[in-house]
Amino acid sequence: MGSIKAVAVLETFLPADALSVEGKAHVACRYCGSVGTRGTNYSRHPRMEEQLIDTVLTLPPAELEEGGAPMLVAVEATRLLREVRGIGRYVRALLPRLVALRPGLRLTLFVKTQRDVEAVAPVFAAMPALRDHLEIRPVREMVRSGADVFWYPWNTASPTPARGAVVATMHDIVPIAHPDPRLRGWQKNLRWRRRYGATARRATLIIADSQFTADEIHRMLGVPRERMRVALLAADDFAVPPAEGDVEVLERLGVRKPFVLSVGAADRRKNLALLERAMPRVVAAHPGTTLVLAGPRRDAQPLLGDAAWRQTLGFVSDDELAALYRAAGVLVMPSTYEGFGLPVLEAMRLGTPVICARGSSLPEVAGDAAMWVDGEDDADLAAKVGRVLSDEHVSAAMRAASLDQASRFSWDETARLTIAAFEEALEMAGTPKRR
């Protein structure tokens, strides 16, 4: 294989199966910037329980050594410090890959305040793959930065320059397709519609997480298909801690096998009501089975009473999430509207059987590896959950299929497609290339 460059954006130590570089797995703390090796004790950091990201790049030597035309990319990153998961994870996965895959590319991150500049700077200073290719400045300077490409990875583009190549990544258009139905939500709905509309008009190119999302952008915002590109996401940055710790994690969470797992927020489009209706049948056929809900509960839809088979965990750390994925009998993703569906890919990376409601972007993510149900058929869902829980051959086949499906997605490929969009946007905008 080609030469290997590893970058760790971690608060704690790398998992046992992490890539070794010259015999050691190197780690940089995201909060203080200190560097150590696997096994270093970072317990002094108050936020070490948060996200683990292991970013590993495997590239042919020529791609790392050849020169390239200079390109300066301005990145709107005002939420980078505050988002551990979601789009924050997407941005942190791509940043080191962009500079490794595109010789001559430099990044300027524009964060919210000067205080954020001071907080972010030590993190990247401890990352050799990025520190020589990156500058951090307050967002008020963004439109005057003279960048070749202005990249907005958080759905909407603001502030934007009067001229130049603007690339926006739209992960979904949930605020437009599923506006807040509450009476008091009209102002928020209007605000989101204006933001998305302005982005659709100003962006030179829009990157979508899935073909479904691109179709929705075209349908709801009228963006021509020739101004959109699809770059699927990945989960190969999801850290896999040693399985030996799973028992302790499950005991701490109070979770017992067998259980059905659901990961994600609890808003209406997640369709948790389907699971709620299916679970009594599952429990009747498989006594002792529980439904474990992991994810933020803000704006959660009302659940069906105080069921003994339901356990709500709320937000969990990545170590805890990995243990839940590995121990779950099945992950159920009943959502009727997703821009991508990253929990499906995370679960498959750990070999978890997956059942999905057929629709939106989920077929692009899960492919033939998942079992599929209608988003309104709770009887079918209960039957299929029961089949996975009771038939070891079905479960084993699905676990193998999950691992194979997850291996088809990589952040390297996402980064390559993103770089291609930058290059194309430069041409479309008529921006002269730097020399």
C-alpha positions in Angstrom: 0.0 0.0 0.0 1.0 3.6 -0.2 2.5 5.7 2.5 0.4 6.4 5.5 -0.3 9.6 7.3 -2.3 9.4 10.5 -3.9 12.4 12.3 -5.7 11.9 15.6 -8.2 14.4 16.8 -8.8 12.8 20.2 -9.4 13.7 23.8 -8.3 10.3 25.1 -6.2 7.4 23.8 -6.7 5.6 20.5 -8.5 2.3 20.3 -6.5 -0.9 20.4 -6.9 -1.5 16.7 -5.8 2.0 15.7 -3.2 2.4 13.0 0.4 2.4 14.3 2.8 4.9 12.9 6.5 3.9 13.4 5.4 1.6 16.2 3.3 4.2 18.1 -0.2 5.5 17.8 0.0 9.2 18.2 -2.7 11.3 19.8 -3.4 15.0 20.1 -5.8 16.3 22.7 -8.5 18.4 21.1 -8.8 20.7 24.1 -5.2 21.4 25.2 -3.2 20.4 22.2 -0.9 18.1 24.1 0.5 15.1 22.2 1.1 11.6 23.5 0.9 8.0 22.5 -1.8 5.3 22.9 -2.2 4.7 26.6 -1.4 8.3 27.7 -3.6 9.3 30.6 -5.8 12.3 29.6 -8.1 12.0 32.6 -7.3 15.5 33.7 -9.4 16.9 30.8 -12.9 17.6 32.0 -14.4 16.8 28.5 -12.5 13.6 27.8 -15.8 11.6 27.8 -16.8 13.3 24.6 -16.2 12.3 21.0 -13.4 10.1 19.9 -12.3 10.6 16.3 -9.6 8.6 14.7 -8.7 10.2 11.4 -6.5 7.9 9.3 -5.5 8.6 5.7 -4.0 6.0 3.4 -2.7 7.6 0.2 -0.3 6.7 -2.6 3.0 8.5 -2.1 2.6 10.6 -5.3 -0.6 12.1 -4.0 1.3 13.4 -0.9 4.5 14.6 -2.7 3.4 16.1 -5.9 3.0 19.9 -6.1 -0.3 21.6 -7.1 -1.6 25.0 -8.0 -2.2 27.1 -4.9 -5.8 27.2 -3.6 -7.0 29.1 -0.6 -10.3 27.9 0.9 -12.1 30.0 3.5 -14.2 27.7 5.8 -17.1 29.1 7.8 -16.5 27.3 11.1 -18.3 29.3 13.7 -19.9 26.2 15.2 -16.9 23.9 15.1 -16.0 24.2 18.8 -19.6 23.6 19.9 -20.6 20.6 17.8 -19.0 17.4 18.9 -21.2 15.3 16.5 -23.2 15.9 13.5 -21.8 18.5 11.1 -18.9 19.2 13.4 -17.8 15.6 13.0 -18.1 15.9 9.2 -15.9 19.0 9.1 -13.2 17.5 11.4 -13.1 14.4 9.3 -12.6 16.4 6.1 -10.1 19.1 7.1 -6.9 16.9 7.3 -7.9 14.9 4.3 -8.5 18.0 2.1 -4.9 19.3 2.6 -3.4 15.8 2.3 -5.3 14.9 -1.0 -4.9 18.3 -2.7 -1.3 19.6 -2.8 -1.2 23.4 -2.7 -4.5 23.7 -0.8 -4.5 26.0 2.3 -7.4 26.5 4.7 -8.5 29.5 6.7 -11.0 28.7 9.4 -13.3 31.5 10.4 -14.6 31.1 13.9 -17.1 33.1 15.8 -14.9 35.3 18.0 -11.3 36.1 18.8 -11.7 34.0 22.0 -12.6 31.1 19.7 -9.5 31.7 17.6 -7.4 31.4 20.8 -9.3 28.2 21.8 -8.9 26.5 18.4 -5.3 27.5 17.6 -3.5 25.1 20.0 -5.6 22.1 18.8 -4.3 22.5 15.2 -0.9 23.6 16.3 -0.4 20.0 17.7 -1.5 18.4 14.3 1.5 18.5 11.9 -0.7 17.5 8.9 -2.8 20.7 9.3 -0.8 23.3 11.2 1.4 24.3 8.2 -1.7 24.6 5.9 -4.2 26.3 8.1 -4.9 29.8 9.6 -7.6 30.7 12.0 -9.4 34.1 12.1 -12.6 35.6 13.3 -15.6 35.4 11.0 -15.9 39.2 10.6 -12.8 39.0 8.3 -14.2 36.2 6.1 -15.6 38.1 3.1 -12.5 40.3 2.8 -10.1 37.3 3.0 -9.4 37.1 -0.7 -9.9 33.3 -0.7 -10.3 31.4 -4.0 -13.2 29.3 -2.6 -15.6 30.1 0.2 -16.9 26.8 1.8 -20.0 26.7 4.1 -20.3 23.2 5.5 -23.3 24.0 7.9 -26.2 24.0 5.3 -26.5 27.7 4.7 -24.0 30.4 3.5 -23.4 33.5 5.5 -21.6 35.8 5.4 -20.9 35.6 1.6 -18.5 37.6 -0.6 -19.9 39.8 -3.4 -17.9 37.8 -5.9 -16.0 34.5 -6.0 -16.7 30.8 -5.8 -19.1 29.8 -3.0 -19.6 26.1 -2.1 -22.2 25.1 0.4 -22.8 21.7 1.9 -26.5 21.0 2.5 -26.8 17.9 4.6 -30.6 18.1 4.5 -33.4 20.7 4.2 -35.4 19.5 7.2 -36.4 23.1 8.2 -38.0 23.6 4.8 -39.4 20.1 4.2 -40.6 19.6 7.8 -41.1 23.1 9.3 -42.0 23.6 12.9 -45.7 22.9 13.1 -46.2 24.9 16.3 -47.9 28.3 16.2 -44.9 29.9 17.7 -42.6 28.4 15.1 -43.6 30.6 12.2 -40.7 33.1 12.8 -38.1 30.3 12.9 -39.6 28.7 9.8 -39.5 32.0 7.9 -35.9 32.6 9.0 -34.8 29.2 7.8 -36.6 29.6 4.5 -34.8 32.9 3.9 -31.4 31.4 4.8 -31.8 28.4 2.6 -33.2 30.4 -0.2 -30.3 32.9 -0.1 -27.8 30.1 -0.1 -29.6 28.4 -3.1 -29.3 31.7 -5.1 -25.7 32.6 -4.1 -23.9 29.2 -4.1 -21.8 28.5 -7.1 -22.1 24.8 -6.3 -24.0 22.9 -3.6 -22.7 19.6 -2.2 -25.4 17.2 -1.0 -24.9 14.2 1.4 -27.1 11.9 -0.8 -28.9 11.8 -4.1 -32.2 12.1 -2.1 -31.0 15.4 -0.5 -30.0 16.7 -3.9 -33.4 15.8 -5.3 -35.1 17.6 -2.3 -33.0 20.7 -2.9 -34.0 20.7 -6.5 -37.7 20.1 -5.6 -38.0 22.6 -2.7 -35.5 25.3 -3.6 -35.4 25.1 -7.4 -31.6 24.6 -7.6 -30.7 23.3 -11.1 -29.1 19.8 -10.9 -26.1 21.0 -12.8 -25.2 23.2 -9.8 -25.3 20.2 -7.3 -22.8 17.4 -6.6 -23.3 14.4 -4.3 -20.7 13.4 -1.8 -21.8 10.5 0.5 -20.6 10.5 4.1 -18.6 7.8 5.9 -18.1 6.4 9.4 -14.5 5.1 9.1 -13.5 7.8 11.6 -15.8 6.3 14.3 -13.4 5.1 17.0 -13.8 1.5 18.0 -12.7 1.0 21.6 -11.7 -2.5 22.9 -14.7 -4.7 23.4 -13.4 -5.8 26.8 -14.8 -2.6 28.3 -18.4 -3.1 27.0 -19.6 -5.0 30.0 -18.6 -2.2 32.4 -20.2 0.5 30.1 -23.5 -1.4 29.8 -23.6 -1.9 33.6 -22.9 1.8 34.1 -25.8 2.7 31.7 -28.1 0.1 33.3 -28.6 -1.7 30.0 -29.2 -5.4 29.8 -29.4 -7.7 26.8 -31.4 -8.4 24.7 -32.3 -5.0 23.5 -33.4 -3.1 20.4 -31.4 0.1 19.8 -32.6 3.4 18.4 -30.0 6.2 17.9 -30.8 9.9 17.1 -33.0 12.8 18.0 -36.7 12.3 18.8 -38.4 14.8 16.5 -41.5 13.7 14.5 -39.7 12.7 11.3 -37.6 10.1 13.2 -40.9 8.1 13.4 -40.2 6.6 16.8 -44.0 6.1 17.2 -43.6 3.1 14.8 -41.1 1.5 17.2 -43.4 2.3 20.2 -46.3 0.5 18.5 -44.1 -2.5 17.5 -42.4 -3.1 20.8 -45.3 -4.6 22.8 -45.5 -7.4 20.2 -41.7 -7.9 20.3 -41.8 -8.1 24.1 -44.7 -10.5 24.1 -42.8 -12.9 21.8 -39.4 -12.2 23.4 -39.9 -11.5 27.2 -37.2 -9.3 28.7 -36.4 -7.4 25.5 -36.1 -3.7 26.0 -36.0 -0.7 23.7 -33.0 1.6 24.3 -33.2 5.1 23.1 -29.9 7.0 22.7 -29.8 10.6 21.5 -30.9 14.1 22.5 -34.5 14.3 23.7 -35.1 18.0 23.0 -38.5 18.6 21.4 -39.2 14.9 21.8 -42.6 13.6 20.7 -44.8 12.2 23.5 -44.2 8.5 24.1 -46.9 5.9 24.8 -47.0 5.8 28.6 -44.4 4.7 31.0 -43.6 1.4 29.4 -41.3 -1.0 31.4 -39.6 -2.1 28.2 -38.4 1.4 27.3 -35.1 2.8 28.5 -34.2 6.4 27.6 -30.5 7.3 27.9 -30.3 10.7 26.2 -26.8 11.8 24.9 -24.1 9.2 25.3 -20.3 9.3 24.7 -18.8 7.6 21.7 -17.3 4.8 23.9 -20.8 4.2 25.3 -22.4 4.4 21.8 -19.9 1.8 20.5 -20.7 -0.5 23.3 -24.4 -0.1 22.6 -24.0 -0.8 18.9 -21.9 -4.0 19.6 -24.3 -5.3 22.2 -27.6 -4.5 20.5 -29.6 -7.3 18.9 -30.6 -4.9 16.2 -30.5 -1.2 15.4 -33.9 0.1 14.1 -34.0 3.3 12.0 -37.7 4.0 11.4 -37.1 7.6 10.2 -39.2 8.8 7.3 -36.9 11.7 6.4 -33.1 11.7 6.5 -30.4 13.7 4.7 -28.0 10.7 5.1 -28.5 8.6 8.2 -25.1 8.3 9.8 -26.2 6.1 12.8 -26.9 3.3 10.2 -23.4 3.4 8.9 -21.9 3.7 12.4 -23.8 0.6 13.5 -22.8 -1.3 10.4 -19.1 -0.4 11.0 -19.4 -2.4 14.2 -21.4 -5.3 12.6 -24.8 -4.5 14.1 -27.9 -5.9 12.2 -30.0 -3.0 10.9 -33.7 -2.6 10.1 -34.7 0.6 8.3 -38.0 2.2 7.1 -37.7 2.3 3.3 -37.5 5.9 2.1 -35.5 9.1 1.9 -31.7 8.6 1.8 -31.6 5.4 3.8 -31.5 3.0 0.8 -28.3 4.8 -0.4 -26.7 4.2 3.0 -27.8 0.7 4.0 -28.2 -0.9 0.6 -28.9 -4.6 0.6 -27.4 -5.1 4.1 -30.5 -3.9 6.0 -33.9 -5.4 6.4 -36.6 -3.0 5.2 -40.1 -2.2 6.5 -42.8 0.2 5.5 -42.7 3.3 7.7 -46.3 2.7 8.9 -46.4 -1.1 9.3 -45.7 -1.8 13.0 -46.7 -5.4 12.7 -44.1 -6.0 10.0 -41.5 -4.3 12.0 -42.3 -6.4 15.1 -42.1 -9.6 13.0 -38.7 -8.6 11.5 -37.2 -7.5 14.8 -38.3 -10.8 16.3 -36.7 -12.7 13.4 -33.4 -11.1 13.9 -33.5 -11.6 17.7 -34.5 -15.3 17.5 -32.6 -16.6 14.4 -28.9 -16.8 14.9 -28.2 -17.5 11.2 -30.2 -14.4 10.1 -28.4 -12.3 12.7 -24.9 -13.6 11.7 -25.6 -13.0 8.0 -26.8 -9.5 8.7 -23.7 -8.7 10.8 -21.4 -9.8 8.0 -23.5 -7.8 5.5 -23.3 -4.7 7.7 -19.5 -4.9 7.9 -19.2 -5.2 4.2 -21.6 -2.4 3.5 -19.8 0.0 5.9 -16.5 -0.7 4.2 -17.8 0.8 0.9 -17.8 4.3 2.4 -14.7 6.4 3.2 -14.0 9.9 4.3 -11.1 9.9 1.8 -13.7 9.6 -1.0 -15.9 12.3 0.5 -12.8 14.6 0.6 -11.9 13.8 -3.0 -15.4 14.7 -4.2 -15.4 17.9 -2.1 -12.1 18.9 -3.6 -13.5 18.3 -7.1 -16.4 20.5 -6.2 -14.0 23.3 -5.1 -12.1 23.0 -8.4 -15.3 23.0 -10.5 -16.7 26.0 -8.6 -13.5 28.0 -9.3 -14.0 27.3 -13.0 -17.7 28.2 -12.9 -17.1 31.4 -11.0 -14.3 32.4 -13.4 -11.9 33.0 -10.5 -8.3 33.3 -11.8 -6.1 30.5 -10.5 -3.2 31.5 -8.2 0.3 31.0 -9.4 
